[in-house]
Amino acid sequence: MTISLAHLGPIGTYSESAAIFYGKWLKINQKQDFLLCPQPSISSALNSVISEKVDFAIVPIENSIEGTVNITLDTLWQQKNLKIMRGFTIPIIHCLLSCNENLKNIKTVYSHPQALGQCQQWLKLNLPQVQLIPSNSTTEALKLLPQDSTSAAISSAKAAELYHLPILFSAINDRPDNCTRFLVVGRQTNQTGSHISLAFSLEKNSSGALVKALQVFAERDINLSKIESRPTKKSLGEYLFFLELEGGLQDSKVQEAIAILKQYAEEVNIFGNYSFIAN
């Protein structure tokens, strides 16, 4: 059986590297082949799971420098039938690619907004006057570089090789331990795993409402490894709250906590119960 994996394309992106990592894990651990299915955006990759065009989507959720990838969180909330199956982390090493060897001649730098953010200190120090142009991926703009000698892009060494482009500088990310966590998203819910991701909304923004909702986990000694808010997109000042907690859906104390959370919350959406693959 061949497992189809959607990811942000085109070829040479870090998402493709993440999909290959998971595909190799499938071959070793589940004896299954895999097929890469590049998509024009993260939301397209997730929507291809919903439409059953692919089995799984491999999407970024969080970077160690730039934080959460908001489009992934928002789509998980909006599309109730998407479920997180596994998680894993890969290192991210950015390079500056250009057909111009002189930094003084570079006027524009292209890349995905996350990559631009992960290299902002290096860019301020070495290219303070350039125009930073966001693109849909770290490889989308690479075909432009041979046509414009004043342009550069932030991408990977693998992409430089694939697109036959010279690397001016390597490891330009602001921290050497830069890494991104990816999720394997499918349509089925695991009942076991080391972590659970969920989100909830409150009926009204009243005093103590959020504290009461979170207290149900503290009272049962359930560790929250992550919490953050996102706007509901309905009106200013209304938020969704995303949690990552340690435990499994079959744990009685987790079941009890979620049941009580539903009493305080307007809506609760469980994204999945999953474990992390070690590198």
FIMITI-13050 format. One record per residue (C-alpha): residue number from 1; residue in three letters; x, y, z. Coordinates in steps of 0.02 Angstrom, whole numbers, plus 50000, padded with zeros to 5 digits. Layout:
<pt><seq>NUM</seq><type>ALA</type><X>X</X><Y>Y</Y><Z>Z</Z></pt>
...
This chain:
<pt><seq>1</seq><type>MET</type><X>50000</X><Y>50000</Y><Z>50000</Z></pt>
<pt><seq>2</seq><type>THR</type><X>50065</X><Y>50173</Y><Z>49954</Z></pt>
<pt><seq>3</seq><type>ILE</type><X>50027</X><Y>50316</Y><Z>50075</Z></pt>
<pt><seq>4</seq><type>SER</type><X>50002</X><Y>50487</Y><Z>49993</Z></pt>
<pt><seq>5</seq><type>LEU</type><X>50076</X><Y>50636</Y><Z>50087</Z></pt>
<pt><seq>6</seq><type>ALA</type><X>50026</X><Y>50815</Y><Z>50048</Z></pt>
<pt><seq>7</seq><type>HIS</type><X>50148</X><Y>50953</Y><Z>50092</Z></pt>
<pt><seq>8</seq><type>LEU</type><X>50187</X><Y>51134</Y><Z>50050</Z></pt>
<pt><seq>9</seq><type>GLY</type><X>50279</X><Y>51139</Y><Z>49884</Z></pt>
<pt><seq>10</seq><type>PRO</type><X>50356</X><Y>51158</Y><Z>49761</Z></pt>
<pt><seq>11</seq><type>ILE</type><X>50502</X><Y>51038</Y><Z>49772</Z></pt>
<pt><seq>12</seq><type>GLY</type><X>50644</X><Y>51082</Y><Z>49890</Z></pt>
<pt><seq>13</seq><type>THR</type><X>50542</X><Y>51156</Y><Z>50034</Z></pt>
<pt><seq>14</seq><type>TYR</type><X>50571</X><Y>51111</Y><Z>50215</Z></pt>
<pt><seq>15</seq><type>SER</type><X>50396</X><Y>51038</Y><Z>50216</Z></pt>
<pt><seq>16</seq><type>GLU</type><X>50451</X><Y>50919</Y><Z>50078</Z></pt>
<pt><seq>17</seq><type>SER</type><X>50600</X><Y>50869</Y><Z>50185</Z></pt>
<pt><seq>18</seq><type>ALA</type><X>50480</X><Y>50839</Y><Z>50330</Z></pt>
<pt><seq>19</seq><type>ALA</type><X>50366</X><Y>50734</Y><Z>50219</Z></pt>
<pt><seq>20</seq><type>ILE</type><X>50516</X><Y>50630</Y><Z>50162</Z></pt>
<pt><seq>21</seq><type>PHE</type><X>50568</X><Y>50606</Y><Z>50344</Z></pt>
<pt><seq>22</seq><type>TYR</type><X>50395</X><Y>50540</Y><Z>50387</Z></pt>
<pt><seq>23</seq><type>GLY</type><X>50387</X><Y>50435</Y><Z>50228</Z></pt>
<pt><seq>24</seq><type>LYS</type><X>50551</X><Y>50349</Y><Z>50275</Z></pt>
<pt><seq>25</seq><type>TRP</type><X>50481</X><Y>50318</Y><Z>50449</Z></pt>
<pt><seq>26</seq><type>LEU</type><X>50329</X><Y>50235</Y><Z>50368</Z></pt>
<pt><seq>27</seq><type>LYS</type><X>50440</X><Y>50123</Y><Z>50263</Z></pt>
<pt><seq>28</seq><type>ILE</type><X>50546</X><Y>50068</Y><Z>50410</Z></pt>
<pt><seq>29</seq><type>ASN</type><X>50411</X><Y>50050</Y><Z>50543</Z></pt>
<pt><seq>30</seq><type>GLN</type><X>50254</X><Y>50006</Y><Z>50444</Z></pt>
<pt><seq>31</seq><type>LYS</type><X>50328</X><Y>49934</Y><Z>50284</Z></pt>
<pt><seq>32</seq><type>GLN</type><X>50229</X><Y>50055</Y><Z>50176</Z></pt>
<pt><seq>33</seq><type>ASP</type><X>50284</X><Y>50154</Y><Z>50025</Z></pt>
<pt><seq>34</seq><type>PHE</type><X>50244</X><Y>50339</Y><Z>50011</Z></pt>
<pt><seq>35</seq><type>LEU</type><X>50202</X><Y>50464</Y><Z>49875</Z></pt>
<pt><seq>36</seq><type>LEU</type><X>50239</X><Y>50650</Y><Z>49892</Z></pt>
<pt><seq>37</seq><type>CYS</type><X>50100</X><Y>50769</Y><Z>49839</Z></pt>
<pt><seq>38</seq><type>PRO</type><X>50160</X><Y>50951</Y><Z>49840</Z></pt>
<pt><seq>39</seq><type>GLN</type><X>50027</X><Y>51084</Y><Z>49865</Z></pt>
<pt><seq>40</seq><type>PRO</type><X>50029</X><Y>51273</Y><Z>49836</Z></pt>
<pt><seq>41</seq><type>SER</type><X>49990</X><Y>51316</Y><Z>50018</Z></pt>
<pt><seq>42</seq><type>ILE</type><X>49975</X><Y>51241</Y><Z>50192</Z></pt>
<pt><seq>43</seq><type>SER</type><X>49787</X><Y>51259</Y><Z>50187</Z></pt>
<pt><seq>44</seq><type>SER</type><X>49783</X><Y>51169</Y><Z>50019</Z></pt>
<pt><seq>45</seq><type>ALA</type><X>49882</X><Y>51026</Y><Z>50094</Z></pt>
<pt><seq>46</seq><type>LEU</type><X>49757</X><Y>51011</Y><Z>50237</Z></pt>
<pt><seq>47</seq><type>ASN</type><X>49606</X><Y>51028</Y><Z>50121</Z></pt>
<pt><seq>48</seq><type>SER</type><X>49672</X><Y>50886</Y><Z>50013</Z></pt>
<pt><seq>49</seq><type>VAL</type><X>49653</X><Y>50774</Y><Z>50167</Z></pt>
<pt><seq>50</seq><type>ILE</type><X>49473</X><Y>50833</Y><Z>50193</Z></pt>
<pt><seq>51</seq><type>SER</type><X>49430</X><Y>50797</Y><Z>50011</Z></pt>
<pt><seq>52</seq><type>GLU</type><X>49513</X><Y>50626</Y><Z>50027</Z></pt>
<pt><seq>53</seq><type>LYS</type><X>49634</X><Y>50661</Y><Z>49885</Z></pt>
<pt><seq>54</seq><type>VAL</type><X>49779</X><Y>50610</Y><Z>49999</Z></pt>
<pt><seq>55</seq><type>ASP</type><X>49798</X><Y>50506</Y><Z>50156</Z></pt>
<pt><seq>56</seq><type>PHE</type><X>49895</X><Y>50631</Y><Z>50263</Z></pt>
<pt><seq>57</seq><type>ALA</type><X>49959</X><Y>50809</Y><Z>50262</Z></pt>
<pt><seq>58</seq><type>ILE</type><X>50128</X><Y>50853</Y><Z>50334</Z></pt>
<pt><seq>59</seq><type>VAL</type><X>50115</X><Y>51032</Y><Z>50398</Z></pt>
<pt><seq>60</seq><type>PRO</type><X>50220</X><Y>51146</Y><Z>50509</Z></pt>
<pt><seq>61</seq><type>ILE</type><X>50144</X><Y>51196</Y><Z>50675</Z></pt>
<pt><seq>62</seq><type>GLU</type><X>50283</X><Y>51286</Y><Z>50769</Z></pt>
<pt><seq>63</seq><type>ASN</type><X>50458</X><Y>51355</Y><Z>50745</Z></pt>
<pt><seq>64</seq><type>SER</type><X>50582</X><Y>51378</Y><Z>50886</Z></pt>
<pt><seq>65</seq><type>ILE</type><X>50617</X><Y>51559</Y><Z>50834</Z></pt>
<pt><seq>66</seq><type>GLU</type><X>50457</X><Y>51625</Y><Z>50755</Z></pt>
<pt><seq>67</seq><type>GLY</type><X>50330</X><Y>51524</Y><Z>50854</Z></pt>
<pt><seq>68</seq><type>THR</type><X>50163</X><Y>51457</Y><Z>50795</Z></pt>
<pt><seq>69</seq><type>VAL</type><X>50113</X><Y>51437</Y><Z>50613</Z></pt>
<pt><seq>70</seq><type>ASN</type><X>49942</X><Y>51518</Y><Z>50627</Z></pt>
<pt><seq>71</seq><type>ILE</type><X>49865</X><Y>51452</Y><Z>50467</Z></pt>
<pt><seq>72</seq><type>THR</type><X>49888</X><Y>51274</Y><Z>50532</Z></pt>
<pt><seq>73</seq><type>LEU</type><X>49800</X><Y>51314</Y><Z>50696</Z></pt>
<pt><seq>74</seq><type>ASP</type><X>49659</X><Y>51409</Y><Z>50612</Z></pt>
<pt><seq>75</seq><type>THR</type><X>49625</X><Y>51271</Y><Z>50486</Z></pt>
<pt><seq>76</seq><type>LEU</type><X>49622</X><Y>51136</Y><Z>50621</Z></pt>
<pt><seq>77</seq><type>TRP</type><X>49489</X><Y>51236</Y><Z>50712</Z></pt>
<pt><seq>78</seq><type>GLN</type><X>49385</X><Y>51273</Y><Z>50558</Z></pt>
<pt><seq>79</seq><type>GLN</type><X>49390</X><Y>51097</Y><Z>50485</Z></pt>
<pt><seq>80</seq><type>LYS</type><X>49322</X><Y>50983</Y><Z>50622</Z></pt>
<pt><seq>81</seq><type>ASN</type><X>49363</X><Y>50819</Y><Z>50535</Z></pt>
<pt><seq>82</seq><type>LEU</type><X>49552</X><Y>50846</Y><Z>50531</Z></pt>
<pt><seq>83</seq><type>LYS</type><X>49646</X><Y>50745</Y><Z>50661</Z></pt>
<pt><seq>84</seq><type>ILE</type><X>49828</X><Y>50750</Y><Z>50717</Z></pt>
<pt><seq>85</seq><type>MET</type><X>49906</X><Y>50577</Y><Z>50703</Z></pt>
<pt><seq>86</seq><type>ARG</type><X>50089</X><Y>50608</Y><Z>50748</Z></pt>
<pt><seq>87</seq><type>GLY</type><X>50216</X><Y>50745</Y><Z>50775</Z></pt>
<pt><seq>88</seq><type>PHE</type><X>50402</X><Y>50765</Y><Z>50745</Z></pt>
<pt><seq>89</seq><type>THR</type><X>50537</X><Y>50900</Y><Z>50736</Z></pt>
<pt><seq>90</seq><type>ILE</type><X>50670</X><Y>50932</Y><Z>50605</Z></pt>
<pt><seq>91</seq><type>PRO</type><X>50817</X><Y>51055</Y><Z>50607</Z></pt>
<pt><seq>92</seq><type>ILE</type><X>50804</X><Y>51207</Y><Z>50494</Z></pt>
<pt><seq>93</seq><type>ILE</type><X>50964</X><Y>51279</Y><Z>50418</Z></pt>
<pt><seq>94</seq><type>HIS</type><X>50937</X><Y>51429</Y><Z>50306</Z></pt>
<pt><seq>95</seq><type>CYS</type><X>51051</X><Y>51484</Y><Z>50165</Z></pt>
<pt><seq>96</seq><type>LEU</type><X>51059</X><Y>51643</Y><Z>50062</Z></pt>
<pt><seq>97</seq><type>LEU</type><X>51047</X><Y>51601</Y><Z>49876</Z></pt>
<pt><seq>98</seq><type>SER</type><X>51087</X><Y>51722</Y><Z>49735</Z></pt>
<pt><seq>99</seq><type>CYS</type><X>51169</X><Y>51732</Y><Z>49565</Z></pt>
<pt><seq>100</seq><type>ASN</type><X>51256</X><Y>51891</Y><Z>49623</Z></pt>
<pt><seq>101</seq><type>GLU</type><X>51413</X><Y>51865</Y><Z>49726</Z></pt>
<pt><seq>102</seq><type>ASN</type><X>51416</X><Y>52043</Y><Z>49795</Z></pt>
<pt><seq>103</seq><type>LEU</type><X>51297</X><Y>52080</Y><Z>49939</Z></pt>
<pt><seq>104</seq><type>LYS</type><X>51304</X><Y>52265</Y><Z>49897</Z></pt>
<pt><seq>105</seq><type>ASN</type><X>51214</X><Y>52233</Y><Z>49733</Z></pt>
<pt><seq>106</seq><type>ILE</type><X>51068</X><Y>52138</Y><Z>49809</Z></pt>
<pt><seq>107</seq><type>LYS</type><X>50908</X><Y>52241</Y><Z>49822</Z></pt>
<pt><seq>108</seq><type>THR</type><X>50774</X><Y>52111</Y><Z>49860</Z></pt>
<pt><seq>109</seq><type>VAL</type><X>50765</X><Y>51952</Y><Z>49964</Z></pt>
<pt><seq>110</seq><type>TYR</type><X>50623</X><Y>51827</Y><Z>49940</Z></pt>
<pt><seq>111</seq><type>SER</type><X>50563</X><Y>51690</Y><Z>50056</Z></pt>
<pt><seq>112</seq><type>HIS</type><X>50420</X><Y>51624</Y><Z>50160</Z></pt>
<pt><seq>113</seq><type>PRO</type><X>50375</X><Y>51745</Y><Z>50302</Z></pt>
<pt><seq>114</seq><type>GLN</type><X>50430</X><Y>51617</Y><Z>50432</Z></pt>
<pt><seq>115</seq><type>ALA</type><X>50603</X><Y>51603</Y><Z>50352</Z></pt>
<pt><seq>116</seq><type>LEU</type><X>50621</X><Y>51792</Y><Z>50340</Z></pt>
<pt><seq>117</seq><type>GLY</type><X>50578</X><Y>51805</Y><Z>50524</Z></pt>
<pt><seq>118</seq><type>GLN</type><X>50699</X><Y>51668</Y><Z>50573</Z></pt>
<pt><seq>119</seq><type>CYS</type><X>50842</X><Y>51764</Y><Z>50488</Z></pt>
<pt><seq>120</seq><type>GLN</type><X>50793</X><Y>51943</Y><Z>50533</Z></pt>
<pt><seq>121</seq><type>GLN</type><X>50948</X><Y>51981</Y><Z>50638</Z></pt>
<pt><seq>122</seq><type>TRP</type><X>51066</X><Y>51920</Y><Z>50502</Z></pt>
<pt><seq>123</seq><type>LEU</type><X>50970</X><Y>52020</Y><Z>50371</Z></pt>
<pt><seq>124</seq><type>LYS</type><X>50977</X><Y>52179</Y><Z>50476</Z></pt>
<pt><seq>125</seq><type>LEU</type><X>51164</X><Y>52159</Y><Z>50500</Z></pt>
<pt><seq>126</seq><type>ASN</type><X>51213</X><Y>52109</Y><Z>50324</Z></pt>
<pt><seq>127</seq><type>LEU</type><X>51075</X><Y>52174</Y><Z>50210</Z></pt>
<pt><seq>128</seq><type>PRO</type><X>50994</X><Y>52319</Y><Z>50304</Z></pt>
<pt><seq>129</seq><type>GLN</type><X>50934</X><Y>52410</Y><Z>50148</Z></pt>
<pt><seq>130</seq><type>VAL</type><X>50855</X><Y>52267</Y><Z>50050</Z></pt>
<pt><seq>131</seq><type>GLN</type><X>50670</X><Y>52245</Y><Z>50019</Z></pt>
<pt><seq>132</seq><type>LEU</type><X>50602</X><Y>52086</Y><Z>50098</Z></pt>
<pt><seq>133</seq><type>ILE</type><X>50468</X><Y>52005</Y><Z>49990</Z></pt>
<pt><seq>134</seq><type>PRO</type><X>50362</X><Y>51865</Y><Z>50066</Z></pt>
<pt><seq>135</seq><type>SER</type><X>50323</X><Y>51714</Y><Z>49958</Z></pt>
<pt><seq>136</seq><type>ASN</type><X>50212</X><Y>51562</Y><Z>49981</Z></pt>
<pt><seq>137</seq><type>SER</type><X>50361</X><Y>51448</Y><Z>50014</Z></pt>
<pt><seq>138</seq><type>THR</type><X>50550</X><Y>51451</Y><Z>50030</Z></pt>
<pt><seq>139</seq><type>THR</type><X>50568</X><Y>51389</Y><Z>49851</Z></pt>
<pt><seq>140</seq><type>GLU</type><X>50429</X><Y>51480</Y><Z>49758</Z></pt>
<pt><seq>141</seq><type>ALA</type><X>50541</X><Y>51627</Y><Z>49705</Z></pt>
<pt><seq>142</seq><type>LEU</type><X>50698</X><Y>51528</Y><Z>49663</Z></pt>
<pt><seq>143</seq><type>LYS</type><X>50659</X><Y>51525</Y><Z>49476</Z></pt>
<pt><seq>144</seq><type>LEU</type><X>50666</X><Y>51716</Y><Z>49478</Z></pt>
<pt><seq>145</seq><type>LEU</type><X>50847</X><Y>51727</Y><Z>49535</Z></pt>
<pt><seq>146</seq><type>PRO</type><X>50933</X><Y>51687</Y><Z>49368</Z></pt>
<pt><seq>147</seq><type>GLN</type><X>50825</X><Y>51821</Y><Z>49286</Z></pt>
<pt><seq>148</seq><type>ASP</type><X>50867</X><Y>51957</Y><Z>49413</Z></pt>
<pt><seq>149</seq><type>SER</type><X>51046</X><Y>51977</Y><Z>49473</Z></pt>
<pt><seq>150</seq><type>THR</type><X>50992</X><Y>52099</Y><Z>49609</Z></pt>
<pt><seq>151</seq><type>SER</type><X>50882</X><Y>51971</Y><Z>49695</Z></pt>
<pt><seq>152</seq><type>ALA</type><X>50916</X><Y>51837</Y><Z>49825</Z></pt>
<pt><seq>153</seq><type>ALA</type><X>50815</X><Y>51710</Y><Z>49921</Z></pt>
<pt><seq>154</seq><type>ILE</type><X>50821</X><Y>51619</Y><Z>50087</Z></pt>
<pt><seq>155</seq><type>SER</type><X>50805</X><Y>51433</Y><Z>50063</Z></pt>
<pt><seq>156</seq><type>SER</type><X>50894</X><Y>51268</Y><Z>50099</Z></pt>
<pt><seq>157</seq><type>ALA</type><X>51054</X><Y>51191</Y><Z>50035</Z></pt>
<pt><seq>158</seq><type>LYS</type><X>50948</X><Y>51053</Y><Z>49959</Z></pt>
<pt><seq>159</seq><type>ALA</type><X>50845</X><Y>51182</Y><Z>49862</Z></pt>
<pt><seq>160</seq><type>ALA</type><X>51005</X><Y>51266</Y><Z>49800</Z></pt>
<pt><seq>161</seq><type>GLU</type><X>51061</X><Y>51099</Y><Z>49729</Z></pt>
<pt><seq>162</seq><type>LEU</type><X>50891</X><Y>51060</Y><Z>49651</Z></pt>
<pt><seq>163</seq><type>TYR</type><X>50875</X><Y>51230</Y><Z>49567</Z></pt>
<pt><seq>164</seq><type>HIS</type><X>51061</X><Y>51244</Y><Z>49523</Z></pt>
<pt><seq>165</seq><type>LEU</type><X>51087</X><Y>51404</Y><Z>49621</Z></pt>
<pt><seq>166</seq><type>PRO</type><X>51244</X><Y>51462</Y><Z>49713</Z></pt>
<pt><seq>167</seq><type>ILE</type><X>51245</X><Y>51480</Y><Z>49902</Z></pt>
<pt><seq>168</seq><type>LEU</type><X>51318</X><Y>51645</Y><Z>49960</Z></pt>
<pt><seq>169</seq><type>PHE</type><X>51303</X><Y>51611</Y><Z>50148</Z></pt>
<pt><seq>170</seq><type>SER</type><X>51252</X><Y>51457</Y><Z>50248</Z></pt>
<pt><seq>171</seq><type>ALA</type><X>51170</X><Y>51443</Y><Z>50419</Z></pt>
<pt><seq>172</seq><type>ILE</type><X>51105</X><Y>51621</Y><Z>50421</Z></pt>
<pt><seq>173</seq><type>ASN</type><X>50962</X><Y>51582</Y><Z>50542</Z></pt>
<pt><seq>174</seq><type>ASP</type><X>50972</X><Y>51687</Y><Z>50700</Z></pt>
<pt><seq>175</seq><type>ARG</type><X>50997</X><Y>51536</Y><Z>50813</Z></pt>
<pt><seq>176</seq><type>PRO</type><X>51100</X><Y>51381</Y><Z>50771</Z></pt>
<pt><seq>177</seq><type>ASP</type><X>50972</X><Y>51266</Y><Z>50853</Z></pt>
<pt><seq>178</seq><type>ASN</type><X>50831</X><Y>51326</Y><Z>50740</Z></pt>
<pt><seq>179</seq><type>CYS</type><X>50700</X><Y>51189</Y><Z>50716</Z></pt>
<pt><seq>180</seq><type>THR</type><X>50519</X><Y>51167</Y><Z>50664</Z></pt>
<pt><seq>181</seq><type>ARG</type><X>50389</X><Y>51048</Y><Z>50731</Z></pt>
<pt><seq>182</seq><type>PHE</type><X>50279</X><Y>50964</Y><Z>50601</Z></pt>
<pt><seq>183</seq><type>LEU</type><X>50114</X><Y>50872</Y><Z>50618</Z></pt>
<pt><seq>184</seq><type>VAL</type><X>50049</X><Y>50722</Y><Z>50524</Z></pt>
<pt><seq>185</seq><type>VAL</type><X>49865</X><Y>50762</Y><Z>50497</Z></pt>
<pt><seq>186</seq><type>GLY</type><X>49736</X><Y>50635</Y><Z>50440</Z></pt>
<pt><seq>187</seq><type>ARG</type><X>49553</X><Y>50594</Y><Z>50462</Z></pt>
<pt><seq>188</seq><type>GLN</type><X>49555</X><Y>50469</Y><Z>50606</Z></pt>
<pt><seq>189</seq><type>THR</type><X>49575</X><Y>50496</Y><Z>50793</Z></pt>
<pt><seq>190</seq><type>ASN</type><X>49703</X><Y>50397</Y><Z>50892</Z></pt>
<pt><seq>191</seq><type>GLN</type><X>49646</X><Y>50339</Y><Z>51064</Z></pt>
<pt><seq>192</seq><type>THR</type><X>49821</X><Y>50330</Y><Z>51136</Z></pt>
<pt><seq>193</seq><type>GLY</type><X>49974</X><Y>50441</Y><Z>51133</Z></pt>
<pt><seq>194</seq><type>SER</type><X>50083</X><Y>50551</Y><Z>51242</Z></pt>
<pt><seq>195</seq><type>HIS</type><X>49998</X><Y>50717</Y><Z>51198</Z></pt>
<pt><seq>196</seq><type>ILE</type><X>49826</X><Y>50787</Y><Z>51160</Z></pt>
<pt><seq>197</seq><type>SER</type><X>49791</X><Y>50948</Y><Z>51065</Z></pt>
<pt><seq>198</seq><type>LEU</type><X>49625</X><Y>51036</Y><Z>51083</Z></pt>
<pt><seq>199</seq><type>ALA</type><X>49547</X><Y>51208</Y><Z>51075</Z></pt>
<pt><seq>200</seq><type>PHE</type><X>49397</X><Y>51289</Y><Z>51155</Z></pt>
<pt><seq>201</seq><type>SER</type><X>49297</X><Y>51450</Y><Z>51150</Z></pt>
<pt><seq>202</seq><type>LEU</type><X>49209</X><Y>51533</Y><Z>51296</Z></pt>
<pt><seq>203</seq><type>GLU</type><X>49029</X><Y>51588</Y><Z>51296</Z></pt>
<pt><seq>204</seq><type>LYS</type><X>49078</X><Y>51760</Y><Z>51358</Z></pt>
<pt><seq>205</seq><type>ASN</type><X>49233</X><Y>51854</Y><Z>51411</Z></pt>
<pt><seq>206</seq><type>SER</type><X>49190</X><Y>51866</Y><Z>51596</Z></pt>
<pt><seq>207</seq><type>SER</type><X>49299</X><Y>51878</Y><Z>51751</Z></pt>
<pt><seq>208</seq><type>GLY</type><X>49379</X><Y>51711</Y><Z>51794</Z></pt>
<pt><seq>209</seq><type>ALA</type><X>49304</X><Y>51616</Y><Z>51645</Z></pt>
<pt><seq>210</seq><type>LEU</type><X>49473</X><Y>51565</Y><Z>51574</Z></pt>
<pt><seq>211</seq><type>VAL</type><X>49545</X><Y>51523</Y><Z>51745</Z></pt>
<pt><seq>212</seq><type>LYS</type><X>49399</X><Y>51407</Y><Z>51782</Z></pt>
<pt><seq>213</seq><type>ALA</type><X>49422</X><Y>51319</Y><Z>51616</Z></pt>
<pt><seq>214</seq><type>LEU</type><X>49608</X><Y>51291</Y><Z>51644</Z></pt>
<pt><seq>215</seq><type>GLN</type><X>49589</X><Y>51243</Y><Z>51826</Z></pt>
<pt><seq>216</seq><type>VAL</type><X>49505</X><Y>51079</Y><Z>51778</Z></pt>
<pt><seq>217</seq><type>PHE</type><X>49675</X><Y>51017</Y><Z>51717</Z></pt>
<pt><seq>218</seq><type>ALA</type><X>49776</X><Y>51082</Y><Z>51865</Z></pt>
<pt><seq>219</seq><type>GLU</type><X>49657</X><Y>51001</Y><Z>51989</Z></pt>
<pt><seq>220</seq><type>ARG</type><X>49688</X><Y>50831</Y><Z>51906</Z></pt>
<pt><seq>221</seq><type>ASP</type><X>49877</X><Y>50852</Y><Z>51892</Z></pt>
<pt><seq>222</seq><type>ILE</type><X>49871</X><Y>50859</Y><Z>51702</Z></pt>
<pt><seq>223</seq><type>ASN</type><X>50017</X><Y>50957</Y><Z>51632</Z></pt>
<pt><seq>224</seq><type>LEU</type><X>49982</X><Y>51087</Y><Z>51499</Z></pt>
<pt><seq>225</seq><type>SER</type><X>50137</X><Y>51093</Y><Z>51390</Z></pt>
<pt><seq>226</seq><type>LYS</type><X>50070</X><Y>51236</Y><Z>51284</Z></pt>
<pt><seq>227</seq><type>ILE</type><X>49932</X><Y>51366</Y><Z>51286</Z></pt>
<pt><seq>228</seq><type>GLU</type><X>49897</X><Y>51510</Y><Z>51168</Z></pt>
<pt><seq>229</seq><type>SER</type><X>49755</X><Y>51614</Y><Z>51102</Z></pt>
<pt><seq>230</seq><type>ARG</type><X>49695</X><Y>51657</Y><Z>50927</Z></pt>
<pt><seq>231</seq><type>PRO</type><X>49557</X><Y>51778</Y><Z>50876</Z></pt>
<pt><seq>232</seq><type>THR</type><X>49390</X><Y>51698</Y><Z>50834</Z></pt>
<pt><seq>233</seq><type>LYS</type><X>49383</X><Y>51811</Y><Z>50679</Z></pt>
<pt><seq>234</seq><type>LYS</type><X>49205</X><Y>51855</Y><Z>50731</Z></pt>
<pt><seq>235</seq><type>SER</type><X>49233</X><Y>52015</Y><Z>50830</Z></pt>
<pt><seq>236</seq><type>LEU</type><X>49376</X><Y>52107</Y><Z>50914</Z></pt>
<pt><seq>237</seq><type>GLY</type><X>49417</X><Y>52042</Y><Z>51088</Z></pt>
<pt><seq>238</seq><type>GLU</type><X>49347</X><Y>51866</Y><Z>51063</Z></pt>
<pt><seq>239</seq><type>TYR</type><X>49474</X><Y>51724</Y><Z>51068</Z></pt>
<pt><seq>240</seq><type>LEU</type><X>49497</X><Y>51538</Y><Z>51046</Z></pt>
<pt><seq>241</seq><type>PHE</type><X>49615</X><Y>51450</Y><Z>51167</Z></pt>
<pt><seq>242</seq><type>PHE</type><X>49729</X><Y>51313</Y><Z>51104</Z></pt>
<pt><seq>243</seq><type>LEU</type><X>49801</X><Y>51186</Y><Z>51226</Z></pt>
<pt><seq>244</seq><type>GLU</type><X>49927</X><Y>51046</Y><Z>51215</Z></pt>
<pt><seq>245</seq><type>LEU</type><X>49919</X><Y>50930</Y><Z>51364</Z></pt>
<pt><seq>246</seq><type>GLU</type><X>50012</X><Y>50774</Y><Z>51416</Z></pt>
<pt><seq>247</seq><type>GLY</type><X>49906</X><Y>50617</Y><Z>51421</Z></pt>
<pt><seq>248</seq><type>GLY</type><X>49794</X><Y>50500</Y><Z>51323</Z></pt>
<pt><seq>249</seq><type>LEU</type><X>49610</X><Y>50504</Y><Z>51281</Z></pt>
<pt><seq>250</seq><type>GLN</type><X>49586</X><Y>50338</Y><Z>51372</Z></pt>
<pt><seq>251</seq><type>ASP</type><X>49651</X><Y>50409</Y><Z>51536</Z></pt>
<pt><seq>252</seq><type>SER</type><X>49506</X><Y>50428</Y><Z>51657</Z></pt>
<pt><seq>253</seq><type>LYS</type><X>49568</X><Y>50592</Y><Z>51729</Z></pt>
<pt><seq>254</seq><type>VAL</type><X>49588</X><Y>50664</Y><Z>51553</Z></pt>
<pt><seq>255</seq><type>GLN</type><X>49412</X><Y>50609</Y><Z>51508</Z></pt>
<pt><seq>256</seq><type>GLU</type><X>49345</X><Y>50689</Y><Z>51667</Z></pt>
<pt><seq>257</seq><type>ALA</type><X>49440</X><Y>50852</Y><Z>51636</Z></pt>
<pt><seq>258</seq><type>ILE</type><X>49375</X><Y>50868</Y><Z>51458</Z></pt>
<pt><seq>259</seq><type>ALA</type><X>49197</X><Y>50830</Y><Z>51513</Z></pt>
<pt><seq>260</seq><type>ILE</type><X>49203</X><Y>50970</Y><Z>51643</Z></pt>
<pt><seq>261</seq><type>LEU</type><X>49290</X><Y>51087</Y><Z>51520</Z></pt>
<pt><seq>262</seq><type>LYS</type><X>49138</X><Y>51069</Y><Z>51406</Z></pt>
<pt><seq>263</seq><type>GLN</type><X>49030</X><Y>51138</Y><Z>51547</Z></pt>
<pt><seq>264</seq><type>TYR</type><X>49130</X><Y>51300</Y><Z>51548</Z></pt>
<pt><seq>265</seq><type>ALA</type><X>49163</X><Y>51315</Y><Z>51362</Z></pt>
<pt><seq>266</seq><type>GLU</type><X>49050</X><Y>51364</Y><Z>51219</Z></pt>
<pt><seq>267</seq><type>GLU</type><X>49136</X><Y>51239</Y><Z>51104</Z></pt>
<pt><seq>268</seq><type>VAL</type><X>49276</X><Y>51112</Y><Z>51124</Z></pt>
<pt><seq>269</seq><type>ASN</type><X>49370</X><Y>51036</Y><Z>50976</Z></pt>
<pt><seq>270</seq><type>ILE</type><X>49492</X><Y>50892</Y><Z>51007</Z></pt>
<pt><seq>271</seq><type>PHE</type><X>49622</X><Y>50891</Y><Z>50868</Z></pt>
<pt><seq>272</seq><type>GLY</type><X>49700</X><Y>50725</Y><Z>50912</Z></pt>
<pt><seq>273</seq><type>ASN</type><X>49795</X><Y>50610</Y><Z>51028</Z></pt>
<pt><seq>274</seq><type>TYR</type><X>49970</X><Y>50575</Y><Z>50965</Z></pt>
<pt><seq>275</seq><type>SER</type><X>50152</X><Y>50540</Y><Z>51004</Z></pt>
<pt><seq>276</seq><type>PHE</type><X>50312</X><Y>50616</Y><Z>50938</Z></pt>
<pt><seq>277</seq><type>ILE</type><X>50432</X><Y>50524</Y><Z>50823</Z></pt>
<pt><seq>278</seq><type>ALA</type><X>50612</X><Y>50535</Y><Z>50883</Z></pt>
<pt><seq>279</seq><type>ASN</type><X>50743</X><Y>50595</Y><Z>50758</Z></pt>
